[in-house]
Amino acid sequence: MAGNKTFTMLKPDAVENGYTGKILDMIIDAGFKIKAMKLTHLNEEQAKKFYEVHKDRPFYMELVEYMTSGPIVAAILEKENAVEDFRKLIGATDPAEAEEGTIRKYFAASKAKNAVHGSDSDENAEIECKFHFSDNEIVG
């Protein structure tokens, strides 16, 4: 899986604001193939587990509340150099600092409501993909 797959979530604000199709279009136009995708709603236990790396940070519970506030779209994406290329496509966490043409520049409301998650390493991509998808849900 390393090197050519990454994981993304379209966060509750992006889904609620009707940006799902536009964001997916940007992802596909950037050369990514969708290998798995689903609309789902994280419960508190799932959100806490997914973000447990941040459990000692002051924003942890706010993040859990936000991520359980509405449906998300989870997806596995494939492309050469997937993690790095996707991080460039989504842009900086703070949309005010995101480059023009990035997903967060167009669709993020704030640093906290930043529209989309992207794996930060090949190792985390593999963990995050397995967290959200079983083997039989992944194409190819």
N, C-alpha and C positions, 0 to 999 in steps of 0.2 A: 504494500500500500504506500510505502514511503516514496515521496518524490512526485507522484502524479495525482494524488487525491487530496482533497481538503474538505472541511466541513463548514457549513454556514447555517445560520438561523436568521430568518427575517423576523425581527422582534415585534412584540405586540403593537407598538406605535406604527410601524410600517404596514402591518397587516390591517390594522384598524383604519388607517388613512387611505387605504386602497392602492398602495404602491406595489403590491406583490407582482403584478404583471410587468410593470415598468422596470423593476429591479431584476426580475428574471430575464427580461429582454437584454438588459445591460450585461448580465452574466454570460448569456449565450453569445451575444455579439462580441464579447471579449475572448471567445474561443473555448469556453468551458462546456463540457458535456455533463448533463445531469444524470447521475448513476442511481440515485434514489431521492425521493422527495415525498413529504407528507405534511399535511396541515394537522396540527395537534395542539393541545393545551397542556402545558406543564403544570403539575401540581406542586405543592410546596416542597414535598420530599424530593421530587426530581430536580427542582431548581436548586435546592440546597446542595444536593449531591453534585450536580453539574458544575456549580460555582464554588465548591468547597475549597478550592485553592485560595479564594478570597475571604474565607470565613473569619479571619482575624482582622480584617480591614473594616473601617468604620461604615463603609457603604454597603456591606454584605446584605443585611436584611432589607435595605431599600432595593437592592438589585433583585433579590428573591421576590419581593412584592411586585416589582415591575414585571419580571419575567413570568409571573403567574397571573397577571392582570388581564390577559387575553390570549387568543390563539397565536401561534407562531408557525412559520413554515421552516421545517428542517430539511436540509438537502446535503447530499454528497456530490461533490463536483470533481471532474477529472480534466486534467490538462498537464502538459509538461510544466514542471516548476510551479505546481498548483498553489502551494501555500504562499510563496512569495508573490506570485502574480495576482492572487486574489487579495492579498493585503494591500497591494498597490491600487487595485480596483476599488476597494471599499474606502480607502483614504484614512486620514487621521481620526482618532476617537472623537476629538472635538471638531464638529463640522466647521467651526470658524477657522480652523487650521488646515482643513482638508483641501487638497488641490482641486482645481476646477476639473470637471469631468468624472469625479469619483461619486460613488453611491452615497456616501455620507454628506458630501457637499450638496447634492440634490435633495436628499430625502431625510436626513437627520434633523431633529428638532433641537437637540442639545447634546452635551457630552454624555449625559445620563440616558437620554432617549436617542440613541445613535443609529437606529434603524436596522443594523445588521451586525451579526457576529461572524468572525472569520478565525479559523484556527491560527495559532501563532507559531506552530512548528509541525514537522511531519509526525513526530511522536504524539503530540496532542491531537492532531487530525485523526490519527488512527483510534485513539481513545474516544474522542467525541463521536466519530462515525459509529463505533460499536455501542456507545451509550444510547444512541437514538435509533439504530437500525439493526435488525437481525440479518444474518447472511442471505436468507431467502428474499429479503426486500431490496437487495442491491443487484442492479443489472450489470452483467458482465464482470 
